[in-house]
Amino acid sequence: MKTTYRLIIAFCILTLFGCVNKPLRIGNINTMQSFSVNEKVTIPDKVNFISGAGELLAPGLGGAVGGAIGGAIVGVLDAIERDEDVKFTSFLKSNNIDIGNIVYTRFVNHIQQHPLYNSKYKEDGVLTAHLSVLYYSVIQKNIFFKYYRPGLLIKVQFKDRKGKVIAEGRADAGAFNSNIPEETQENFKKNPRLLEDMFSNAADEAIRTLLGSL
């Protein structure tokens, strides 16, 4: 019964997210209105911290799908029986690792450096970009190795002043992305700034996917 329940949850996650990366498509950049970025980023209450026996599922469900969605599958299945995600969320908060602020800061940084969109970014823009983190994780890639990587699934919506969504997109950067640094749990617990930098790299990867198709 428990196995059947887990498989149902995995199916629901896949149905909900579908194809993870859906880059933004706003149309002709020359006619795009100016926009600001909302500093408040919506994030889930808990991180999914995935290690140990739960990672045995990664070569199957999670590893086959890959990216943040693969982490989502493994994370939800594993979180049924344990509370490491709650403890690790507390670790992030106690060390001032603010995932929402990381995503906001990196998004604005990329916008300001973008050769086309930097001129559209205004504090009092006609549109407002609203960011949300749909999922975030710290995943041990393989039970036989001690190294971990973070994963992020980011969504952005551009809304006008009446709240109408003009454009939206989402992109992930998962624990199987080799461009994201990896580290042992022992090291990033001794130096939490290592983990903060890893999440910054994950945010950069996801945001590049979004902006690459703006």
C-alpha positions as CSV (number, residue, x, y, z in Angstrom):
1,M,0.0,0.0,0.0
2,K,2.8,2.4,0.9
3,T,4.6,1.8,-2.4
4,T,1.3,2.4,-4.3
5,Y,0.8,5.7,-2.4
6,R,4.3,6.8,-3.2
7,L,3.9,6.1,-6.9
8,I,0.6,8.1,-7.0
9,I,2.4,11.1,-5.4
10,A,5.2,10.9,-8.0
11,F,2.6,10.8,-10.8
12,C,0.9,13.9,-9.4
13,I,4.1,15.8,-9.3
14,L,4.9,15.0,-12.9
15,T,1.4,15.9,-14.0
16,L,1.6,19.2,-12.0
17,F,4.9,20.4,-13.4
18,G,4.8,18.7,-16.8
19,C,7.7,20.0,-18.8
20,V,9.8,21.9,-16.3
21,N,11.4,24.6,-18.4
22,K,9.0,27.0,-20.0
23,P,11.0,30.1,-20.9
24,L,9.5,33.5,-21.1
25,R,8.2,34.8,-24.4
26,I,7.2,38.4,-24.3
27,G,7.4,39.2,-28.0
28,N,9.3,42.0,-29.7
29,I,11.7,43.5,-27.2
30,N,11.5,46.9,-28.9
31,T,7.8,47.2,-27.9
32,M,8.1,45.7,-24.5
33,Q,7.1,48.0,-21.6
34,S,9.4,48.9,-18.7
35,F,9.2,46.7,-15.6
36,S,10.3,46.6,-12.0
37,V,10.9,43.5,-9.9
38,N,8.9,42.7,-6.7
39,E,11.4,42.2,-3.9
40,K,9.1,39.7,-2.2
41,V,9.7,36.2,-3.5
42,T,7.3,33.4,-2.7
43,I,9.0,30.2,-1.5
44,P,7.8,26.8,0.0
45,D,7.8,26.5,3.8
46,K,10.4,23.7,3.7
47,V,13.5,22.7,1.7
48,N,13.7,19.1,0.6
49,F,16.9,17.7,2.0
50,I,17.6,14.3,0.3
51,S,20.2,11.9,1.4
52,G,20.8,8.4,2.6
53,A,18.4,5.6,1.8
54,G,16.0,7.9,0.0
55,E,18.6,8.6,-2.6
56,L,18.4,4.9,-3.7
57,L,15.4,6.0,-5.7
58,A,17.3,8.7,-7.6
59,P,18.8,6.4,-10.3
60,G,15.2,5.3,-11.0
61,L,12.5,8.0,-10.8
62,G,14.5,11.0,-9.8
63,G,17.7,10.3,-11.8
64,A,15.8,9.4,-14.9
65,V,13.8,12.7,-14.9
66,G,16.8,14.8,-13.7
67,G,16.9,18.4,-12.7
68,A,14.7,20.0,-10.0
69,I,11.7,17.8,-11.0
70,G,13.7,14.7,-10.4
71,G,14.6,16.1,-7.0
72,A,10.9,16.8,-6.4
73,I,9.9,13.2,-7.0
74,V,12.6,11.8,-4.8
75,G,12.1,14.4,-2.1
76,V,8.3,13.9,-1.8
77,L,8.6,10.1,-1.7
78,D,11.3,10.3,1.0
79,A,9.7,13.0,3.1
80,I,6.8,10.7,3.9
81,E,8.9,8.8,6.5
82,R,11.4,11.4,7.8
83,D,11.8,15.0,9.0
84,E,15.3,15.9,7.7
85,D,13.7,18.6,5.5
86,V,12.3,20.4,8.6
87,K,15.7,20.2,10.3
88,F,17.5,21.5,7.3
89,T,15.1,24.3,6.8
90,S,15.9,25.4,10.4
91,F,19.6,25.2,9.5
92,L,19.1,27.5,6.5
93,K,17.2,30.0,8.6
94,S,19.6,30.0,11.6
95,N,22.5,30.7,9.2
96,N,20.6,33.5,7.3
97,I,20.5,31.7,4.0
98,D,17.5,33.4,2.4
99,I,16.6,31.6,-0.7
100,G,14.0,34.2,-1.7
101,N,16.6,37.0,-1.4
102,I,19.1,35.0,-3.4
103,V,16.7,34.5,-6.3
104,Y,15.6,38.2,-6.2
105,T,19.2,39.5,-6.1
106,R,20.5,37.2,-8.9
107,F,17.5,37.9,-11.1
108,V,18.0,41.7,-10.8
109,N,21.7,41.3,-11.4
110,H,21.1,39.3,-14.6
111,I,18.5,41.8,-15.8
112,Q,20.9,44.7,-15.2
113,Q,23.6,43.0,-17.3
114,H,21.4,41.8,-20.1
115,P,22.3,43.6,-23.3
116,L,18.6,44.1,-24.3
117,Y,16.6,44.1,-21.1
118,N,18.7,46.4,-18.9
119,S,17.1,49.5,-20.4
120,K,13.6,48.1,-19.6
121,Y,14.3,47.7,-15.9
122,K,12.9,50.7,-14.0
123,E,12.0,51.1,-10.3
124,D,8.6,52.5,-11.4
125,G,8.1,50.2,-14.4
126,V,4.7,49.8,-16.1
127,L,4.9,46.0,-15.5
128,T,6.1,44.2,-12.3
129,A,8.0,40.9,-12.4
130,H,6.8,38.6,-9.6
131,L,9.2,35.8,-8.7
132,S,8.4,32.5,-6.9
133,V,10.4,29.4,-6.0
134,L,8.2,26.4,-6.7
135,Y,10.7,24.0,-5.3
136,Y,14.1,24.0,-3.7
137,S,16.3,21.1,-2.5
138,V,19.7,20.0,-1.3
139,I,20.4,16.6,-2.8
140,Q,23.0,13.9,-2.3
141,K,23.5,12.8,-5.9
142,N,24.5,9.3,-5.1
143,I,24.3,7.3,-1.9
144,F,27.9,6.1,-2.5
145,F,29.3,9.6,-2.6
146,K,29.3,12.4,0.1
147,Y,28.7,15.3,-2.3
148,Y,25.5,17.4,-2.4
149,R,24.1,20.0,-4.8
150,P,21.1,22.4,-4.5
151,G,18.2,22.4,-6.8
152,L,15.7,25.2,-7.7
153,L,12.6,25.6,-9.7
154,I,11.9,29.3,-10.4
155,K,8.8,30.9,-11.8
156,V,8.4,34.5,-12.9
157,Q,5.2,36.4,-14.0
158,F,5.1,39.9,-15.5
159,K,1.9,41.6,-14.5
160,D,0.5,45.0,-15.4
161,R,-0.9,47.4,-12.7
162,K,-4.3,45.7,-12.8
163,G,-2.7,42.4,-11.9
164,K,-3.1,40.9,-15.4
165,V,-0.4,38.4,-16.3
166,I,1.3,39.6,-19.5
167,A,3.9,36.9,-19.6
168,E,5.3,34.1,-17.5
169,G,7.9,31.4,-17.5
170,R,9.7,28.9,-15.3
171,A,13.1,27.2,-15.3
172,D,14.9,24.8,-13.1
173,A,18.5,24.1,-12.2
174,G,18.8,20.7,-10.5
175,A,21.3,18.7,-8.5
176,F,22.4,16.9,-11.7
177,N,23.5,20.1,-13.3
178,S,27.3,19.9,-13.4
179,N,27.6,23.7,-13.6
180,I,26.5,24.0,-10.0
181,P,29.3,23.4,-7.4
182,E,29.0,20.4,-5.1
183,E,30.1,20.1,-1.6
184,T,30.1,17.7,1.4
185,Q,27.5,18.1,4.1
186,E,30.4,18.3,6.6
187,N,32.0,21.2,4.8
188,F,28.9,23.4,4.2
189,K,27.7,22.9,7.8
190,K,31.1,24.1,9.0
191,N,30.9,27.0,6.5
192,P,27.3,27.8,5.6
193,R,28.4,30.4,3.1
194,L,29.5,27.6,0.8
195,L,25.9,26.4,0.6
196,E,24.7,30.0,0.1
197,D,27.1,30.3,-2.9
198,M,25.8,27.0,-4.2
199,F,22.3,28.2,-4.2
200,S,23.4,31.4,-5.9
201,N,24.9,29.3,-8.7
202,A,21.7,27.3,-9.0
203,A,19.7,30.5,-9.3
204,D,22.1,31.8,-11.9
205,E,21.6,28.7,-14.0
206,A,17.8,28.8,-13.8
207,I,17.7,32.6,-14.5
208,R,20.0,32.2,-17.6
209,T,17.4,29.7,-19.0
210,L,14.6,32.2,-18.4
211,L,16.4,35.2,-19.9
212,G,17.9,33.3,-22.7
213,S,14.4,33.1,-24.3
214,L,12.9,36.4,-23.2
